[in-house]
Amino acid sequence: MTDRVLAMIGMAKRAGKVHTGEFVSGRDIKSGAAHLVIIARDASDNTKKAVADSCRYYNVEYVEYGTRDELGQCTGGGYKAVVSVVDKNFSKAILDKMRLS
């Protein structure tokens, strides 16, 4: 994995600061725990709309990045359409890496 953004997401996951899946991420958004939500570019239109609407409503920053497979690989396997970052510093670092790439 040479993608620095995905590597940073993986590091945040190993530190316990990332939650995966639409349901858990939705709970993070509503509770105010999520500082950043990452939606896979190849997620379904319904998933993209539901998560983006929820993020806008609860004023949580969100981005589309990577594929479900890439997000799954860097967070422990499987396909992951939605990832929430629950640490402010990791969120900032991930966004900084996105701006540089």
C-alpha positions as CSV (number, residue, x, y, z in Angstrom):
1,M,0.0,0.0,0.0
2,T,1.9,3.1,-1.2
3,D,-1.1,5.4,-0.9
4,R,-0.3,7.7,2.0
5,V,-3.9,8.5,2.8
6,L,-4.8,4.9,3.1
7,A,-1.7,4.3,5.2
8,M,-2.8,7.0,7.5
9,I,-6.3,5.6,7.8
10,G,-4.8,2.2,8.6
11,M,-2.6,3.7,11.3
12,A,-5.7,5.4,12.8
13,K,-7.5,2.0,12.7
14,R,-4.7,0.3,14.5
15,A,-4.8,3.1,17.1
16,G,-8.5,2.4,17.6
17,K,-9.6,5.8,16.2
18,V,-11.5,4.5,13.1
19,H,-14.8,2.8,13.0
20,T,-16.1,1.1,9.8
21,G,-19.5,0.4,8.3
22,E,-22.5,2.5,7.5
23,F,-24.4,1.7,10.7
24,V,-21.5,2.4,13.2
25,S,-20.3,5.4,11.3
26,G,-23.9,6.8,11.3
27,R,-24.0,6.4,15.1
28,D,-20.6,8.2,15.3
29,I,-22.0,11.1,13.2
30,K,-25.2,11.4,15.3
31,S,-23.3,11.2,18.6
32,G,-20.8,13.8,17.6
33,A,-17.9,11.4,17.9
34,A,-16.9,11.5,14.2
35,H,-14.5,14.2,13.1
36,L,-14.3,13.0,9.5
37,V,-16.2,10.5,7.4
38,I,-14.7,8.8,4.4
39,I,-17.1,7.4,1.8
40,A,-15.8,5.0,-0.9
41,R,-16.1,6.4,-4.4
42,D,-17.7,3.1,-5.5
43,A,-20.3,3.0,-2.7
44,S,-23.9,2.8,-3.8
45,D,-25.7,6.1,-4.6
46,N,-28.1,5.5,-1.7
47,T,-25.2,5.0,0.7
48,K,-23.4,8.1,-0.5
49,K,-26.6,10.2,-0.3
50,A,-27.6,9.0,3.2
51,V,-24.2,9.4,4.7
52,A,-23.6,12.8,3.1
53,D,-27.0,14.1,4.2
54,S,-26.4,12.9,7.7
55,C,-22.9,14.6,7.7
56,R,-24.3,17.8,6.5
57,Y,-27.1,17.8,9.0
58,Y,-24.8,17.1,12.0
59,N,-22.0,19.3,10.6
60,V,-19.4,16.6,10.1
61,E,-16.8,16.9,7.4
62,Y,-16.9,14.1,4.8
63,V,-15.0,13.2,1.7
64,E,-15.1,10.6,-1.0
65,Y,-11.9,8.6,-1.3
66,G,-10.7,5.2,-2.4
67,T,-12.7,2.2,-3.2
68,R,-14.6,-0.2,-0.9
69,D,-11.8,-2.7,-1.4
70,E,-9.1,-0.2,-0.6
71,L,-10.8,1.1,2.5
72,G,-11.4,-2.5,3.6
73,Q,-7.8,-3.5,3.1
74,C,-6.4,-0.6,5.2
75,T,-9.0,-1.2,8.0
76,G,-8.8,-4.9,8.4
77,G,-10.3,-6.7,5.4
78,G,-13.6,-7.0,3.6
79,Y,-15.3,-4.3,1.7
80,K,-16.0,-1.0,3.6
81,A,-18.1,1.7,2.0
82,V,-18.0,4.1,5.0
83,V,-15.3,4.8,7.5
84,S,-15.5,7.3,10.4
85,V,-12.5,8.9,12.1
86,V,-13.1,9.6,15.8
87,D,-9.9,11.5,16.5
88,K,-9.4,15.1,15.6
89,N,-5.6,14.8,15.0
90,F,-5.9,11.8,12.8
91,S,-8.8,13.5,10.9
92,K,-6.5,16.5,10.3
93,A,-3.6,14.4,9.2
94,I,-5.7,12.4,6.8
95,L,-7.1,15.6,5.2
96,D,-3.6,17.0,5.0
97,K,-2.4,13.9,3.1
98,M,-5.4,14.2,0.8
99,R,-4.5,17.8,0.0
100,L,-0.9,16.8,-0.8
101,S,-1.8,14.0,-3.2
